[in-house]
Amino acid sequence: MGKGIKALVGVAVVAGIAVGGYYVVRLVLDKKSVVDEAVASVQSQLDELDPVSRAAAVAKLTADEAKSLRPTKA
């Protein structure tokens, strides 16, 4: 194989990695924007509650999340 072909293959591989990286970054940013919207929605709903209801809702959300993080017994 000549040097020109090796260089061309190298450039094609680097370009493929760059394009793949771009799409991965775009995918992550799109998912982050969806999560940010959901967090803003929940936060605005919590802000509308009175302090006692807000504390109860936060406690419930925290307890539910803690349960989901615990390993299940088989």
DOTIRO-456791 format. One record per residue: x negated, y, z of N, C-alpha, C in turn; residue in one letter; residue number from 1. Coordinates in Angstrom, 2 decimals, always signed. Each point is the difference from the previous one (the first is absolute). Example, Ala and Ser with C-alpha at 12.3 -4.5 7.8 and 13.67 -1.06 7.14 Angstrom:
<rs>
> -13.19 -5.69 +7.80 +0.89 +1.19 +0.00 -0.90 +1.20 +0.00 A 1 .
> +0.35 +1.05 -0.72 -0.82 +1.19 +0.06 +0.77 +1.09 +0.73 S 2 .
</rs>
This chain:
<rs>
> -0.85 -1.18 +0.00 +0.85 +1.18 +0.00 -0.89 +1.24 +0.00 M 1 .
> +0.35 +0.97 -0.83 -0.80 +1.20 -0.09 +0.29 +0.96 +1.15 G 2 .
> -0.91 +0.96 +0.14 +0.16 +0.99 +1.06 +1.27 +0.83 -0.19 K 3 .
> +0.34 +0.28 -1.23 +1.19 +0.80 -0.29 +1.28 -0.70 +0.46 G 4 .
> +0.08 -1.28 -0.24 +1.18 -0.77 +0.40 +0.08 -0.09 +1.51 I 5 .
> -1.15 -0.23 +0.66 -0.02 -0.06 +1.46 +0.45 +1.33 +0.59 K 6 .
> -0.46 +1.10 -0.56 +0.38 +1.32 +0.49 +1.49 +0.24 -0.21 A 7 .
> +0.51 -0.42 -1.16 +1.42 +0.15 -0.29 +0.86 -0.81 +0.97 L 8 .
> -0.43 -1.23 +0.27 +0.72 -0.84 +0.96 -0.05 +0.64 +1.39 V 9 .
> -1.14 +0.51 +0.38 -0.14 +0.67 +1.30 +0.92 +1.20 +0.11 G 10 .
> +0.05 +0.80 -1.04 +0.89 +1.17 -0.01 +1.46 -0.43 +0.08 V 11 .
> +0.35 -1.06 -0.72 +1.39 -0.49 +0.03 +0.37 -0.51 +1.39 A 12 .
> -0.93 -0.69 +0.66 +0.27 -0.50 +1.35 +0.17 +1.16 +0.97 V 13 .
> -0.88 +0.97 -0.06 +0.11 +1.17 +0.88 +1.29 +0.76 -0.26 V 14 .
> +0.37 +0.14 -1.26 +1.25 +0.69 -0.34 +1.20 -0.78 +0.53 A 15 .
> -0.04 -1.31 -0.12 +1.09 -0.83 +0.53 +0.13 +0.13 +1.51 G 16 .
> -1.12 +0.02 +0.69 +0.02 +0.18 +1.46 +0.56 +1.37 +0.35 I 17 .
> -0.39 +1.02 -0.74 +0.49 +1.35 +0.27 +1.51 +0.09 -0.21 A 18 .
> +0.49 -0.58 -1.07 +1.44 +0.02 -0.28 +0.76 -0.79 +1.07 V 19 .
> -0.53 -1.16 +0.36 +0.63 -0.79 +1.05 +0.02 +0.75 +1.33 G 20 .
> -1.09 +0.64 +0.33 -0.07 +0.81 +1.22 +1.00 +1.12 -0.01 G 21 .
> +0.15 +0.66 -1.14 +0.98 +1.08 -0.12 +1.41 -0.50 +0.29 Y 22 .
> +0.37 -1.13 -0.57 +1.35 -0.54 +0.21 +0.21 -0.44 +1.44 Y 23 .
> -1.02 -0.54 +0.63 +0.11 -0.37 +1.41 +0.23 +1.25 +0.86 V 24 .
> -0.77 +1.04 -0.27 +0.16 +1.25 +0.76 +1.39 +0.59 -0.22 V 25 .
> +0.49 -0.02 -1.23 +1.34 +0.54 -0.28 +1.06 -0.81 +0.74 R 26 .
> -0.15 -1.31 +0.02 +0.95 -0.87 +0.69 +0.03 +0.31 +1.50 L 27 .
> -1.18 +0.15 +0.59 -0.08 +0.31 +1.43 +0.61 +1.37 +0.28 V 28 .
> -0.28 +0.99 -0.83 +0.56 +1.33 +0.21 +1.51 +0.01 -0.15 L 29 .
> +0.53 -0.78 -0.94 +1.45 -0.09 -0.17 +0.64 -0.62 +1.23 D 30 .
> -0.59 -1.07 +0.50 +0.54 -0.65 +1.20 -0.11 +0.92 +1.21 K 31 .
> -1.08 +0.76 +0.08 -0.17 +0.94 +1.11 +1.07 +1.07 -0.04 K 32 .
> +0.36 +0.48 -1.19 +1.03 +1.03 -0.09 +1.36 -0.55 +0.43 S 33 .
> +0.28 -1.26 -0.30 +1.25 -0.62 +0.43 +0.03 -0.12 +1.52 V 34 .
> -1.12 -0.41 +0.58 -0.08 -0.12 +1.46 +0.13 +1.37 +0.65 V 35 .
> -0.65 +1.01 -0.57 +0.09 +1.36 +0.56 +1.44 +0.50 -0.02 D 36 .
> +0.74 -0.29 -1.07 +1.40 +0.41 -0.08 +0.84 -0.71 +1.07 E 37 .
> -0.26 -1.28 +0.21 +0.75 -0.75 +1.01 -0.31 +0.53 +1.40 A 38 .
> -1.25 +0.31 +0.26 -0.38 +0.55 +1.31 +0.65 +1.36 +0.21 V 39 .
> +0.01 +0.82 -1.01 +0.63 +1.32 +0.12 +1.50 -0.14 +0.25 A 40 .
> +0.63 -0.95 -0.64 +1.43 -0.23 +0.19 +0.29 -0.42 +1.43 S 41 .
> -0.76 -0.96 +0.51 +0.21 -0.47 +1.37 -0.28 +1.12 +0.99 V 42 .
> -1.07 +0.77 -0.24 -0.34 +1.09 +0.90 +1.09 +1.06 +0.03 Q 43 .
> +0.57 +0.32 -1.15 +1.06 +1.00 -0.02 +1.25 -0.50 +0.72 S 44 .
> +0.29 -1.29 -0.13 +1.15 -0.57 +0.72 -0.25 +0.01 +1.51 Q 45 .
> -1.23 -0.29 +0.41 -0.32 +0.05 +1.43 +0.06 +1.42 +0.53 L 46 .
> -0.41 +0.97 -0.80 +0.02 +1.39 +0.44 +1.41 +0.51 +0.24 D 47 .
> +0.98 -0.60 -0.67 +1.39 +0.43 +0.14 +0.65 -0.53 +1.29 E 48 .
> -0.63 -0.98 +0.64 +0.58 -0.61 +1.20 -0.28 +0.84 +1.24 L 49 .
> +0.88 -0.18 +1.02 -0.28 +0.64 +1.28 -1.16 -0.76 +0.66 D 50 .
> -0.65 +0.59 +1.00 -1.21 -0.61 +0.58 +0.19 -1.42 +0.54 P 51 .
> +1.13 -0.29 +0.64 +0.22 -1.33 +0.56 +0.18 -1.03 -1.11 V 52 .
> +0.80 +0.34 -1.00 +0.20 -0.92 -1.13 -1.29 -0.20 -0.78 S 53 .
> -0.75 +1.08 -0.13 -1.28 -0.09 -0.72 -0.94 -0.95 +0.74 R 54 .
> -0.11 +0.13 +1.31 -0.88 -0.87 +0.78 +0.43 -1.47 -0.14 A 55 .
> +1.31 -0.23 +0.03 +0.51 -1.37 -0.14 -0.32 -0.56 -1.39 A 56 .
> +0.17 +0.82 -1.02 -0.28 -0.46 -1.37 -1.49 -0.30 -0.18 A 57 .
> -0.85 +0.85 +0.52 -1.44 -0.22 -0.11 -0.40 -1.27 +0.75 V 58 .
> +0.58 -0.20 +1.19 -0.30 -1.21 +0.78 +0.44 -1.25 -0.77 A 59 .
> +1.17 +0.05 -0.62 +0.51 -1.15 -0.77 -0.91 -0.28 -1.20 K 60 .
> -0.37 +1.05 -0.73 -0.88 -0.18 -1.16 -1.36 -0.57 +0.44 L 61 .
> -0.51 +0.48 +1.11 -1.29 -0.47 +0.50 +0.09 -1.46 +0.42 T 62 .
> +1.07 -0.37 +0.69 +0.17 -1.39 +0.43 +0.15 -0.93 -1.20 A 63 .
> +0.77 +0.41 -0.99 +0.17 -0.82 -1.20 -1.32 -0.20 -0.72 D 64 .
> -0.79 +1.06 -0.10 -1.28 -0.12 -0.70 -0.97 -0.87 +0.80 E 65 .
> +0.01 +0.12 +1.32 -0.87 -0.84 +0.83 +0.36 -1.47 -0.17 A 66 .
> +1.29 -0.30 -0.09 +0.42 -1.39 -0.20 -0.48 -0.52 -1.35 K 67 .
> +0.03 +0.85 -1.01 -0.42 -0.45 -1.33 -1.51 -0.24 -0.07 S 68 .
> -0.77 +0.62 +0.89 -1.45 -0.17 -0.03 -0.49 -1.17 +0.84 L 69 .
> +0.84 -0.49 +0.90 -0.40 -1.13 +0.84 -0.04 -1.28 -0.84 R 70 .
> -1.00 -0.84 +0.26 -0.03 -1.29 -0.73 +1.13 -0.89 +0.47 P 71 .
> +0.59 -0.72 -0.94 +1.10 -0.89 +0.35 -0.56 -1.33 +0.48 T 72 .
> +0.70 -0.60 +0.95 -0.41 -1.30 +0.50 +0.58 -1.09 -0.88 K 73 .
> -0.84 -0.95 -0.36 +0.46 -1.08 -0.90 +0.48 -1.19 +0.77 A 74 .
</rs>
